[in-house]
Amino acid sequence: MINFSSYWILPLLFMFHDFEELVFVPYWLKDHNPKIHGRVLFGGVNRSDVLAAGIWEEFCIYLLLVAVAYVMESPLLVATAFLPYLFHLIMHLVFVFNKRTYVPGAITAIIELPITIVYLYSLVALTKDSLWEWIIVTIIMFVLFISNLKFIHWIMAETMFKLR
């Protein structure tokens, strides 16, 4: 049986998924309308170098987070960081159904969803934290990751504008 309790699986899965986005987003944006309900997918970033910088920043956050969780022996930190990531994977499938075509990140989302669910279950089994701790840390993680996503999309858009 594979041991899914390693905290380091989170950044590995993140990079596996984001490599698909890094490679295919610029090409996909050339041929597809990136808008869904007025929102632009992938922040409209059509350059791999700019996209890579945003991915690198998120990867560093994941590495820092799992390092802190490892030192603190806190599976709760990793489990609650996995919840926004799981939501992100699900959103890729929603985008596919909405666009009725391939959207970059969809293939790895399909591959990673069952792995993520099993991994999340194993982390939950390791936690001894109370419900209120789960609620507080989950809210903090969602706020952190959503805020960071908005920040890196803004930075990437500004960078793209300056590079034109």
C-alpha positions as CSV (number, residue, x, y, z in Angstrom):
1,M,0.0,0.0,0.0
2,I,1.3,3.5,-0.9
3,N,1.8,5.8,2.0
4,F,-0.2,9.0,1.2
5,S,0.7,10.7,4.5
6,S,3.7,12.6,3.0
7,Y,3.2,16.3,3.1
8,W,5.3,16.7,-0.1
9,I,2.7,15.2,-2.4
10,L,0.8,18.5,-2.5
11,P,3.6,20.5,-4.3
12,L,4.3,17.5,-6.6
13,L,0.6,17.3,-7.7
14,F,0.5,21.0,-8.1
15,M,3.5,21.1,-10.4
16,F,2.2,18.1,-12.4
17,H,-1.1,19.9,-13.0
18,D,0.5,23.3,-13.7
19,F,2.9,22.0,-16.2
20,E,-0.1,21.1,-18.3
21,E,-1.3,24.7,-18.0
22,L,2.1,26.1,-18.7
23,V,2.5,24.2,-21.9
24,F,-1.0,24.5,-23.3
25,V,-2.5,27.7,-22.1
26,P,-0.7,30.0,-24.6
27,Y,-1.7,27.8,-27.5
28,W,-5.2,27.3,-26.3
29,L,-5.8,31.1,-25.9
30,K,-4.9,31.7,-29.5
31,D,-7.8,29.6,-30.7
32,H,-10.4,29.9,-28.0
33,N,-12.5,32.6,-26.3
34,P,-11.0,32.7,-22.8
35,K,-14.2,34.2,-21.2
36,I,-16.8,32.3,-19.1
37,H,-19.6,34.5,-17.7
38,G,-17.5,37.6,-18.2
39,R,-14.4,36.2,-16.4
40,V,-11.2,35.5,-18.3
41,L,-9.6,32.1,-17.8
42,F,-6.0,31.9,-16.9
43,G,-6.0,35.7,-16.3
44,G,-5.7,36.0,-20.1
45,V,-2.0,35.3,-19.8
46,N,-0.8,34.1,-23.2
47,R,2.9,33.9,-22.6
48,S,4.6,30.9,-21.0
49,D,7.3,33.0,-19.4
50,V,4.8,35.2,-17.6
51,L,2.6,32.2,-16.7
52,A,5.7,30.4,-15.4
53,A,6.5,33.2,-13.0
54,G,3.0,33.0,-11.5
55,I,3.2,29.2,-11.2
56,W,6.7,29.6,-9.5
57,E,5.2,32.0,-6.9
58,E,2.4,29.6,-6.1
59,F,4.8,26.6,-6.0
60,C,7.0,28.5,-3.5
61,I,3.9,29.1,-1.3
62,Y,3.1,25.4,-1.4
63,L,6.7,24.5,-0.5
64,L,6.8,26.9,2.4
65,L,3.4,25.7,3.6
66,V,4.3,22.0,3.6
67,A,7.7,22.8,5.2
68,V,5.9,24.6,8.0
69,A,3.4,21.8,8.3
70,Y,6.2,19.2,8.4
71,V,8.1,21.1,11.1
72,M,5.0,21.6,13.1
73,E,3.8,18.1,12.5
74,S,0.4,19.5,11.3
75,P,-1.4,17.5,8.7
76,L,-4.3,20.0,9.2
77,L,-2.3,22.7,7.3
78,V,-1.7,20.5,4.3
79,A,-5.2,19.1,4.3
80,T,-6.8,22.5,4.4
81,A,-4.4,23.7,1.7
82,F,-5.6,20.8,-0.4
83,L,-9.2,22.0,-0.2
84,P,-8.7,25.1,-2.5
85,Y,-6.6,22.9,-4.7
86,L,-9.3,20.3,-5.0
87,F,-11.8,23.1,-5.8
88,H,-9.4,24.3,-8.5
89,L,-9.3,20.9,-10.1
90,I,-13.1,20.6,-10.1
91,M,-13.3,24.1,-11.7
92,H,-11.2,22.8,-14.6
93,L,-13.9,20.2,-15.3
94,V,-16.6,22.8,-14.9
95,F,-14.8,24.9,-17.5
96,V,-14.6,21.9,-19.9
97,F,-18.4,21.4,-19.6
98,N,-19.0,25.1,-20.0
99,K,-16.8,25.5,-23.0
100,R,-17.6,22.1,-24.5
101,T,-14.0,21.6,-25.4
102,Y,-10.6,20.8,-23.9
103,V,-9.4,23.4,-21.4
104,P,-5.7,23.3,-20.3
105,G,-5.5,21.6,-16.9
106,A,-8.4,19.3,-17.5
107,I,-6.5,16.1,-18.2
108,T,-4.4,16.4,-15.1
109,A,-7.5,17.4,-13.1
110,I,-9.1,14.1,-14.2
111,I,-6.0,12.2,-13.3
112,E,-5.5,14.0,-10.0
113,L,-9.0,14.1,-8.6
114,P,-9.1,10.5,-7.3
115,I,-5.5,10.8,-6.0
116,T,-6.3,14.1,-4.3
117,I,-9.4,12.6,-2.6
118,V,-7.5,9.6,-1.3
119,Y,-4.7,11.8,-0.1
120,L,-7.0,14.2,1.5
121,Y,-8.8,11.3,3.3
122,S,-5.4,10.0,4.6
123,L,-4.5,13.5,5.9
124,V,-7.9,13.9,7.6
125,A,-7.3,10.5,9.3
126,L,-4.0,11.9,10.7
127,T,-5.4,15.0,12.2
128,K,-6.5,15.2,15.7
129,D,-7.7,18.8,15.5
130,S,-11.2,20.0,16.6
131,L,-13.9,21.1,14.2
132,W,-13.5,24.7,15.1
133,E,-9.8,24.5,14.2
134,W,-10.7,22.9,10.9
135,I,-13.2,25.7,10.2
136,I,-10.8,28.5,11.0
137,V,-7.8,27.1,9.2
138,T,-10.0,26.2,6.1
139,I,-11.3,29.8,5.9
140,I,-7.7,31.1,6.3
141,M,-6.5,28.8,3.5
142,F,-9.3,29.8,1.1
143,V,-8.8,33.5,1.8
144,L,-5.0,33.1,1.3
145,F,-5.2,31.1,-1.9
146,I,-8.0,33.2,-3.5
147,S,-6.2,36.4,-2.6
148,N,-3.0,35.1,-3.9
149,L,-4.6,34.0,-7.1
150,K,-6.1,37.5,-7.7
151,F,-2.7,39.0,-6.8
152,I,-0.7,36.8,-9.3
153,H,-3.3,37.3,-12.0
154,W,-3.0,41.1,-11.5
155,I,0.9,40.9,-11.5
156,M,0.9,38.7,-14.6
157,A,-1.5,41.1,-16.4
158,E,0.6,44.1,-15.5
159,T,3.7,42.3,-16.7
160,M,2.1,41.3,-20.0
161,F,1.0,44.9,-20.5
162,K,4.6,46.2,-19.9
163,L,6.1,43.6,-22.3
164,R,3.9,44.6,-25.2
